[in-house]
Amino acid sequence: MIQENELQLTGKFLKPHGSHGEMLLRLDNLNVDVTTLPYIVCCIDGIFVPFFIEQVRPIASNRWLVKIQDATIASRAKMLTGASIYLTRNLLPEITEEQHELTWKDLIGFSIIDLNVGVLGEIEAIDETTVNTLFLVVCDKEERIFPANEDFIHEIKIDEKIITVTFPEGLFHLR
């Protein structure tokens, strides 16, 4: 089963195109060569599902017409309309550390260390459903949330998977 931490959000299905099962998609990662992708992944009813690509036609620099295997039925194509597109990390092109722009989701699995409190725990997930992005961290077998705010972050050590922060003192007393 595909897990979210194995994926990178890459784009979105915009709408069905024509009557032959093609879908218009937008890719936000312009470094990806869509013509070489064997599949893409979408989240359907909370499950990450691979969809195998039969045919690809470029429309613009970041828009493509893609025919998905077994998506010729109009209802299946409509089901994908508006769905986010993910790629497994092995399908993403290799980029150097200088080229890589970290996203919040890249920090899943990193340990958070507050300079005043010490080790807080490991980031289990990122919540971007609210106005303020949140780290979901397991602290002493208890799940806690902390703001994912650049103002609190001092350093990110990618190789060591460590984030050093200084959170406001009163934050630790909230439950």
KARA-V29295 format. One record per residue. PSI is psi as a letter, one per 20 degrees, with the letter a starting at -180 (999 if undefined). OMEGA is omega in degrees with one decimal (* if undefined). D_LAST is the distance of its C-alpha to the last C-alpha in whole Angstrom. Layout:
# KARA-V29295
psi = <PSI/PSI>
omega = <OMEGA/OMEGA>
d_last = <D_LAST/D_LAST>
This chain:
# KARA-V29295
psi = <p/p/q/h/i/i/q/p/p/h/b/q/p/g/r/q/o/a/j/j/j/q/q/p/q/p/p/h/n/i/i/p/o/h/i/i/p/h/r/r/p/q/o/o/l/j/p/o/p/q/p/p/p/h/q/p/p/q/g/a/h/j/p/q/p/p/p/p/p/j/k/i/p/h/h/g/g/h/h/i/p/i/p/q/p/q/q/q/h/i/i/q/q/p/q/r/h/h/h/p/o/p/r/g/h/i/i/p/i/q/q/p/o/p/h/h/h/b/p/h/a/p/o/h/r/p/o/j/i/r/g/p/q/q/p/o/p/o/o/l/j/p/p/q/q/q/p/m/p/h/h/i/p/g/q/o/o/g/h/i/l/p/p/p/r/o/q/q/g/i/h/i/i/q/999>
omega = <-178.3/179.2/-177.6/-178.6/176.1/-170.3/173.8/175.8/-171.4/-177.2/-175.0/169.6/-178.3/-178.9/173.9/179.4/178.7/-175.9/-176.2/175.0/177.4/177.9/173.5/178.1/176.8/175.8/178.2/179.5/-175.4/177.3/-177.8/175.4/-175.4/-177.0/-179.3/-177.2/176.6/-177.4/169.9/-176.9/175.0/176.5/-179.8/-179.3/176.6/-179.8/178.3/-172.5/175.2/174.8/-174.7/-174.5/176.8/-172.4/-179.9/174.5/177.8/177.0/177.9/-175.1/-179.3/179.9/-175.5/167.3/-175.1/173.9/-178.2/178.4/178.5/178.7/-178.7/176.9/-175.1/-178.3/178.0/178.5/178.4/178.9/-178.2/-178.9/179.7/-178.1/174.9/179.8/177.9/171.3/172.7/-173.5/179.2/178.2/-179.7/179.8/176.2/176.0/179.8/-179.6/179.1/-179.5/-172.8/174.0/-176.9/170.2/178.8/-177.5/176.3/-175.5/176.4/-177.8/177.6/173.7/176.8/176.8/175.1/-176.5/179.0/-172.4/-176.3/-177.0/178.7/-179.0/-177.2/178.2/179.6/-177.3/176.3/178.3/178.9/-178.2/179.2/178.8/179.0/177.3/-175.7/168.8/170.4/-170.1/173.9/-179.9/178.8/178.0/179.0/178.8/179.1/175.8/178.2/179.7/174.8/-174.1/-177.0/179.8/-178.0/-174.7/176.7/-173.5/172.8/177.9/-173.7/-177.2/-178.7/-178.3/-179.3/173.4/174.6/-174.9/165.3/178.2/176.3/-173.9/-177.4/-178.6/-176.0/-179.3/178.5/176.5/*>
d_last = <33/32/28/27/26/30/31/31/31/34/36/36/39/40/43/45/49/52/53/53/49/49/45/45/42/40/39/37/38/42/42/42/46/45/49/48/45/45/42/39/36/34/31/32/30/28/30/32/35/38/41/44/46/50/51/50/51/50/50/49/47/44/45/46/48/47/48/46/48/48/46/50/49/47/45/43/44/42/39/38/39/36/34/33/35/34/36/35/35/39/40/39/41/41/40/40/37/38/39/35/33/29/27/23/24/26/23/22/23/22/20/18/19/18/21/19/17/19/18/15/16/18/17/18/18/18/17/20/20/18/19/17/18/15/15/13/13/13/12/14/14/11/10/8/9/11/14/17/19/22/22/19/22/24/26/26/28/30/32/29/26/24/22/22/19/18/15/15/14/11/9/8/7/4/0>
